[in-house]
């Protein structure tokens, strides 16, 4: 037996066995299988609407129309650009969010026209998170088609700012403005087996060294911004971090200088630091920032001056967090995969929209929308729709287990 299932209680297993026997639930699962081709076509249409981080407006407006078309109530776009609506339950149940993210890593002007080759669909963003966005919509159609009535409320929609320097600002705002969310499911590309329940936090800094600069020969003796940057990078590269909890760092980009015979007046770098532990992330951040300051002091000391300055600006702050494998949202995800015949896998920590609720102590998972994929964040990104419906079937069952179904099962997810 898969060891992951050892954490699923008998009560949870029984809930999913009952769900799988219900006529309406079975009809919904059948619908999701038959809807696979329609979902794929909708995925292509959404992907072909360009949506770089901070420029998701056009895709958001299109998505709002689709949410309304598929029966959601109170659909709105908030001040950040998040798009959400509600499928109300019968009352007195928990409130669950199910969403994907609107933005992609690709800049404005990228060719996002889909191309089909050997059964696979190639387009930047087609998997991440075109699959998640289309998965939300087919789930809505399954509810409408089957007539399944939940006890708890389900908030369906999409967030902005999940990628890169978007820094999860969409989902951060969602939880700042809504204090009554009891659980959260984020949908990303991936197989039905995989469950992400641990959150990798990150801190990102844009560091700039600046000085007087000058001619390499005539002004020799002035401090160099590039030399200070080099000192810092060399020391950062020697930092020792633990394997458990996994804690990492990298200097991702550098730039500076104007010519080969110039003492650099400016040099900058982007630093990425990550950990699944908030405590270790803080320690690493303090160590890196001390190195950054020391490098400036050493470059000034080398030339007996104080002209060189350094500035570190925080440009990324994704909270770290963890939750027990006994958490009900993890158990529900495991059980849903199992009753469909899969051997569930608890994934390594990752950075997704689920970081925010996990850090807040709210049950949250990131689940795969199904289908094959590859080349994410590259121009060769692709999606394979073969048997993709298994992913949304697993998510559908997970949702039902958490919020409960009238005359079938009580919610596993507790209200605050």
C-alpha positions as CSV (number, residue, x, y, z in Angstrom):
1,X,0.0,0.0,0.0
2,X,1.2,3.5,-0.7
3,X,2.6,4.9,2.6
4,X,0.9,8.3,1.9
5,X,-2.5,6.6,2.5
6,X,-1.5,5.6,6.1
7,X,-2.4,9.2,7.1
8,X,-6.0,8.9,5.8
9,X,-8.4,8.1,8.6
10,X,-11.2,5.5,8.3
11,X,-13.8,8.3,8.5
12,X,-12.3,10.1,5.6
13,X,-12.1,7.0,3.4
14,X,-15.8,6.2,4.2
15,X,-16.8,9.7,3.1
16,X,-15.2,9.2,-0.3
17,X,-16.6,5.7,-0.7
18,X,-20.1,7.2,-0.2
19,X,-19.4,10.0,-2.6
20,X,-18.3,7.6,-5.4
21,X,-21.6,5.7,-5.0
22,X,-23.9,8.8,-5.4
23,X,-25.7,9.0,-8.7
24,X,-25.2,12.7,-9.2
25,X,-21.5,12.5,-8.3
26,X,-21.0,9.7,-10.8
27,X,-22.8,11.8,-13.4
28,X,-20.4,14.7,-12.7
29,X,-17.4,12.5,-13.1
30,X,-18.7,11.1,-16.4
31,X,-19.3,14.7,-17.5
32,X,-15.7,15.7,-16.7
33,X,-14.4,12.9,-18.9
34,X,-16.7,13.7,-21.8
35,X,-15.9,17.4,-21.5
36,X,-12.2,16.9,-22.0
37,X,-12.0,18.1,-25.6
38,X,-14.2,21.1,-24.9
39,X,-12.0,22.0,-22.0
40,X,-8.9,21.7,-24.1
41,X,-10.3,24.1,-26.7
42,X,-11.2,26.6,-24.0
43,X,-7.7,26.3,-22.6
44,X,-6.3,27.2,-26.0
45,X,-8.6,30.2,-26.3
46,X,-7.7,31.5,-22.9
47,X,-3.9,31.0,-23.4
48,X,-4.0,33.0,-26.6
49,X,-5.0,36.1,-24.6
50,X,-1.7,37.6,-23.5
51,X,-1.4,38.0,-19.7
52,X,2.0,39.0,-18.4
53,X,2.2,39.6,-14.7
54,X,0.7,43.1,-13.9
55,X,-1.0,43.0,-17.3
56,X,-3.8,40.4,-16.8
57,X,-6.7,42.8,-17.3
58,X,-7.9,41.5,-20.8
59,X,-7.7,37.9,-19.7
60,X,-9.4,38.7,-16.5
61,X,-12.4,40.4,-18.2
62,X,-12.7,37.4,-20.5
63,X,-12.6,35.0,-17.5
64,X,-15.3,37.0,-15.7
65,X,-17.7,36.4,-18.6
66,X,-16.9,32.7,-18.5
67,X,-17.6,32.4,-14.8
68,X,-20.9,34.1,-15.2
69,X,-21.8,31.9,-18.2
70,X,-21.2,28.8,-16.1
71,X,-23.6,29.8,-13.3
72,X,-21.5,31.5,-10.6
73,X,-23.1,34.2,-8.5
74,X,-21.7,37.6,-7.3
75,X,-18.9,37.5,-9.9
76,X,-16.5,40.5,-9.6
77,X,-13.1,41.7,-10.3
78,X,-11.4,43.2,-7.2
79,X,-9.1,46.2,-7.0
80,X,-6.0,44.0,-7.7
81,X,-7.6,42.2,-10.7
82,X,-8.5,38.9,-9.0
83,X,-11.7,37.4,-10.6
84,X,-14.1,35.4,-8.3
85,X,-17.6,34.3,-7.9
86,X,-19.5,32.0,-5.5
87,X,-21.4,28.8,-5.9
88,X,-23.5,28.8,-2.8
89,X,-24.1,25.7,-0.7
90,X,-27.2,24.9,1.2
91,X,-26.0,26.7,4.3
92,X,-23.9,26.4,7.5
93,X,-21.0,24.8,5.7
94,X,-17.3,25.8,5.3
95,X,-16.1,28.3,2.7
96,X,-13.6,26.9,0.2
97,X,-11.6,28.7,-2.5
98,X,-10.8,26.9,-5.8
99,X,-8.7,28.9,-8.2
100,X,-5.9,29.1,-10.8
101,X,-3.7,32.1,-11.7
102,X,-4.2,34.5,-14.7
103,X,-0.7,35.6,-15.3
104,X,2.2,34.1,-17.2
105,X,6.0,34.7,-17.1
106,X,6.1,35.8,-20.7
107,X,6.4,39.5,-21.7
108,X,4.0,41.5,-23.8
109,X,4.5,40.7,-27.5
110,X,5.3,37.0,-27.0
111,X,3.7,34.9,-29.7
112,X,1.0,32.9,-27.7
113,X,-0.7,31.4,-30.7
114,X,-1.2,27.7,-30.1
115,X,0.2,25.1,-32.5
116,X,-0.8,21.4,-32.4
117,X,1.8,18.8,-33.2
118,X,1.6,15.0,-32.6
119,X,-1.3,15.5,-30.3
120,X,0.4,18.1,-28.1
121,X,-0.4,21.7,-27.9
122,X,2.5,24.2,-28.0
123,X,2.1,27.7,-26.7
124,X,3.7,29.8,-23.9
125,X,1.5,29.5,-20.9
126,X,-0.6,26.6,-22.2
127,X,0.1,24.5,-19.2
128,X,1.1,27.1,-16.6
129,X,-1.5,28.1,-15.9
130,X,-3.8,27.7,-18.9
131,X,-4.5,24.2,-17.6
132,X,-5.5,25.5,-14.2
133,X,-7.8,28.2,-15.6
134,X,-9.6,25.7,-17.9
135,X,-9.8,23.2,-15.0
136,X,-11.8,25.7,-12.9
137,X,-14.3,26.1,-15.7
138,X,-14.9,22.5,-16.4
139,X,-15.5,21.9,-12.7
140,X,-18.1,24.6,-12.8
141,X,-19.8,22.9,-15.8
142,X,-19.8,19.6,-14.0
143,X,-21.7,21.2,-11.1
144,X,-24.2,22.8,-13.4
145,X,-24.6,19.6,-15.5
146,X,-25.0,17.2,-12.6
147,X,-27.0,19.2,-10.1
148,X,-24.7,18.2,-7.2
149,X,-25.7,20.4,-4.2
150,X,-22.9,21.1,-1.7
151,X,-23.4,22.1,1.9
152,X,-20.5,24.6,2.0
153,X,-19.9,27.6,-0.3
154,X,-17.3,27.4,-3.1
155,X,-15.5,30.5,-4.4
156,X,-14.3,29.8,-7.9
157,X,-12.0,32.1,-9.8
158,X,-8.5,33.3,-10.7
159,X,-5.7,35.3,-9.0
160,X,-3.2,37.8,-10.5
161,X,0.5,38.2,-9.7
162,X,1.4,34.6,-9.0
163,X,4.5,34.5,-11.2
164,X,7.9,36.1,-10.6
165,X,7.9,39.6,-9.2
166,X,4.1,39.5,-8.9
167,X,5.1,38.1,-5.5
168,X,1.6,36.5,-4.9
169,X,0.1,40.0,-4.5
170,X,-3.3,38.7,-5.8
171,X,-3.7,35.9,-3.3
172,X,-2.3,38.1,-0.5
173,X,-5.0,40.6,-1.2
174,X,-7.6,37.9,-1.3
175,X,-6.9,36.8,2.2
176,X,-6.4,40.4,3.5
177,X,-9.9,41.2,2.3
178,X,-11.7,38.0,3.2
179,X,-11.3,36.7,6.8
180,X,-13.9,33.9,6.4
181,X,-12.0,31.5,4.1
182,X,-11.8,28.0,5.7
183,X,-9.8,26.2,2.9
184,X,-8.0,26.8,-0.3
185,X,-7.2,24.8,-3.5
186,X,-4.8,26.1,-6.1
187,X,-4.8,24.4,-9.5
188,X,-1.5,24.1,-11.5
189,X,-0.4,21.8,-14.3
190,X,0.4,18.3,-13.0
191,X,-0.8,14.7,-12.6
192,X,-3.7,13.5,-10.4
193,X,-1.2,11.7,-8.1
194,X,0.7,14.7,-6.9
195,X,-0.3,16.9,-3.9
196,X,1.7,20.0,-2.8
197,X,1.0,20.8,0.8
198,X,4.3,22.5,1.9
199,X,5.2,26.1,1.0
200,X,8.6,27.2,0.0
201,X,9.1,30.8,1.1
202,X,11.3,33.2,-0.6
203,X,12.9,36.7,-0.1
204,X,14.3,38.5,-3.1
205,X,16.5,41.6,-3.1
206,X,17.6,44.0,-5.7
207,X,21.0,45.2,-4.6
208,X,22.7,48.3,-6.1
209,X,26.3,49.5,-5.5
210,X,27.0,53.1,-6.6
211,X,30.1,55.2,-6.5
212,X,31.9,58.1,-8.3
213,X,33.2,56.0,-11.2
214,X,36.0,57.2,-13.4
215,X,38.7,56.3,-16.0
216,X,40.5,53.0,-15.3
217,X,43.9,54.7,-15.5
218,X,43.4,58.4,-14.8
219,X,41.1,57.8,-11.9
220,X,42.7,54.7,-10.5
221,X,42.2,54.5,-6.8
222,X,38.5,55.2,-6.7
223,X,36.2,52.4,-5.5
224,X,34.5,50.2,-8.1
225,X,30.9,49.3,-7.8
226,X,31.6,46.1,-9.8
227,X,34.5,45.1,-7.5
228,X,32.2,45.5,-4.5
229,X,29.6,43.4,-6.2
230,X,32.2,40.8,-6.9
231,X,33.2,40.7,-3.3
232,X,29.6,40.2,-2.2
233,X,28.9,37.4,-4.7
234,X,32.1,35.6,-3.7
235,X,31.1,35.6,-0.1
236,X,27.5,34.7,-0.8
237,X,28.6,31.7,-2.8
238,X,30.4,30.3,0.3
239,X,27.3,30.3,2.6
240,X,26.5,26.9,4.0
241,X,22.8,26.1,4.3
242,X,21.0,23.1,5.8
243,X,19.5,20.3,3.7
244,X,16.7,19.9,6.2
245,X,14.9,22.2,6.2
246,X,15.9,22.8,2.6
247,X,17.3,26.3,2.3
248,X,18.8,27.8,-0.9
249,X,20.1,30.9,-2.4
250,X,21.3,32.3,-5.8
251,X,22.5,35.5,-7.4
252,X,20.1,35.3,-10.3
253,X,21.2,38.3,-12.5
254,X,24.0,40.9,-12.4
255,X,24.7,44.0,-14.5
256,X,26.8,47.2,-14.4
257,X,29.7,49.1,-15.9
258,X,29.9,51.0,-19.2
259,X,33.1,50.0,-20.9
260,X,36.3,47.9,-20.4
261,X,38.4,51.0,-19.4
262,X,35.9,52.5,-16.8
263,X,35.8,52.2,-13.1
264,X,32.2,51.2,-12.6
265,X,29.9,53.8,-11.1
266,X,27.0,51.3,-10.7
267,X,26.5,47.6,-10.4
268,X,23.5,45.6,-9.4
269,X,22.2,42.1,-8.7
270,X,19.0,40.2,-7.9
271,X,19.3,37.7,-5.1
272,X,16.8,34.9,-4.5
273,X,16.7,33.1,-1.1
274,X,14.3,30.2,-0.3
275,X,13.4,27.9,2.5
276,X,10.5,25.9,3.8
277,X,11.2,27.3,7.3
278,X,10.5,30.9,8.1
279,X,13.1,30.8,10.8
280,X,15.9,29.6,8.5
281,X,14.8,32.0,5.8
282,X,15.2,34.9,8.2
283,X,18.7,33.7,9.3
284,X,19.8,33.4,5.6
285,X,18.4,36.8,4.8
286,X,20.3,38.4,7.7
287,X,23.6,36.7,6.6
288,X,23.3,37.8,3.0
289,X,22.5,41.4,3.8
290,X,25.4,41.6,6.2
291,X,27.7,40.3,3.4
292,X,26.2,42.9,1.0
293,X,27.0,45.7,3.5
294,X,30.5,44.4,4.3
295,X,31.4,44.2,0.7
296,X,30.8,47.9,0.3
297,X,32.8,48.7,3.4
298,X,35.7,46.5,2.2
299,X,35.8,48.2,-1.2
300,X,35.8,51.6,0.5
301,X,38.5,50.5,2.9
302,X,40.6,49.2,0.1
303,X,40.8,52.8,-1.4
304,X,40.6,54.7,1.9
305,X,37.3,56.4,1.1
306,X,33.6,56.2,1.9
307,X,32.3,57.2,-1.5
308,X,30.8,53.8,-2.4
309,X,27.2,53.3,-1.3
310,X,25.0,50.2,-1.3
311,X,21.2,49.9,-1.3
312,X,19.2,46.7,-0.9
313,X,15.5,46.8,-1.9
314,X,13.1,44.0,-1.1
315,X,11.4,43.0,-4.3
316,X,9.9,39.6,-3.3
317,X,8.4,38.2,-0.2
318,X,6.7,34.8,-0.4
319,X,5.8,33.3,3.0
320,X,7.0,29.9,4.0
321,X,4.9,27.4,5.8
322,X,4.1,23.8,6.5
323,X,1.1,21.7,7.6
324,X,0.7,18.2,8.9
325,X,0.0,15.3,6.6
326,X,-2.9,14.7,9.0
327,X,-4.5,18.0,8.0
328,X,-7.9,17.3,6.6
329,X,-7.3,19.0,3.2
330,X,-4.3,16.7,2.7
331,X,-6.2,13.7,3.8
332,X,-9.1,14.6,1.4
333,X,-6.7,15.0,-1.5
334,X,-5.0,11.7,-0.8
335,X,-8.4,9.9,-0.5
336,X,-9.8,11.4,-3.7
337,X,-6.8,10.2,-5.7
338,X,-7.0,6.8,-4.1
339,X,-10.6,6.1,-4.9
340,X,-9.9,6.9,-8.5
341,X,-7.3,4.2,-8.6
342,X,-4.1,6.4,-8.3
343,X,-1.3,6.0,-5.8
344,X,-1.1,9.6,-4.4
345,X,2.3,11.3,-3.9
346,X,3.0,14.0,-1.4
347,X,5.2,16.4,-3.3
348,X,8.3,18.3,-2.2
349,X,7.7,21.9,-1.1
350,X,6.9,24.4,-3.8
351,X,6.0,28.1,-4.3
352,X,2.4,28.6,-5.4
353,X,-0.6,30.7,-4.4
354,X,-1.1,28.1,-1.5
355,X,1.9,29.6,0.3
356,X,-0.2,32.4,1.7
357,X,-3.0,30.4,3.3
358,X,-0.5,27.8,4.5
359,X,1.5,30.5,6.2
360,X,-1.7,31.8,7.8
361,X,-2.6,28.4,9.2
362,X,-5.5,27.9,6.7
363,X,-5.7,24.4,5.2
364,X,-4.5,24.6,1.6
365,X,-3.1,22.4,-1.2
366,X,-2.0,22.8,-4.8
367,X,-3.3,20.1,-7.1
368,X,-2.5,19.1,-10.7
369,X,-5.2,19.8,-13.3
370,X,-4.3,16.6,-15.2
371,X,-2.7,16.0,-18.6
372,X,0.9,15.9,-19.7
373,X,3.1,19.0,-20.0
374,X,6.6,20.2,-20.3
375,X,8.8,23.2,-21.1
376,X,7.1,25.4,-18.5
377,X,8.4,29.0,-18.5
378,X,10.0,28.5,-22.0
379,X,8.8,29.3,-25.5
380,X,8.6,25.5,-26.1
381,X,6.0,24.9,-23.4
382,X,3.4,22.2,-24.3
383,X,0.4,20.5,-23.0
384,X,-0.9,16.9,-23.8
385,X,-4.7,16.6,-23.2
386,X,-4.6,12.8,-23.2
387,X,-6.7,11.5,-20.2
388,X,-6.5,15.0,-18.6
389,X,-9.9,14.5,-17.1
390,X,-8.5,12.4,-14.3
391,X,-6.9,15.5,-12.8
392,X,-10.2,17.4,-12.6
393,X,-12.1,14.3,-11.4
394,X,-9.7,14.1,-8.4
395,X,-10.1,17.8,-7.7
396,X,-13.9,17.5,-7.9
397,X,-14.0,14.7,-5.4
398,X,-11.6,16.6,-3.1
399,X,-13.9,19.6,-3.2
400,X,-17.0,17.5,-2.4
401,X,-15.3,15.8,0.5
402,X,-14.3,19.1,2.0
403,X,-17.5,21.0,1.7
404,X,-20.0,18.1,1.9
405,X,-22.9,17.1,-0.3
406,X,-26.6,17.3,0.6
407,X,-28.0,13.9,1.7
408,X,-24.6,12.2,1.0
409,X,-21.9,13.4,3.3
410,X,-21.1,16.1,5.9
411,X,-18.2,18.5,5.3
412,X,-14.8,17.3,6.4
413,X,-13.5,20.9,6.4
414,X,-14.3,22.8,9.6
415,X,-15.6,26.3,9.7
416,X,-13.6,28.9,11.6
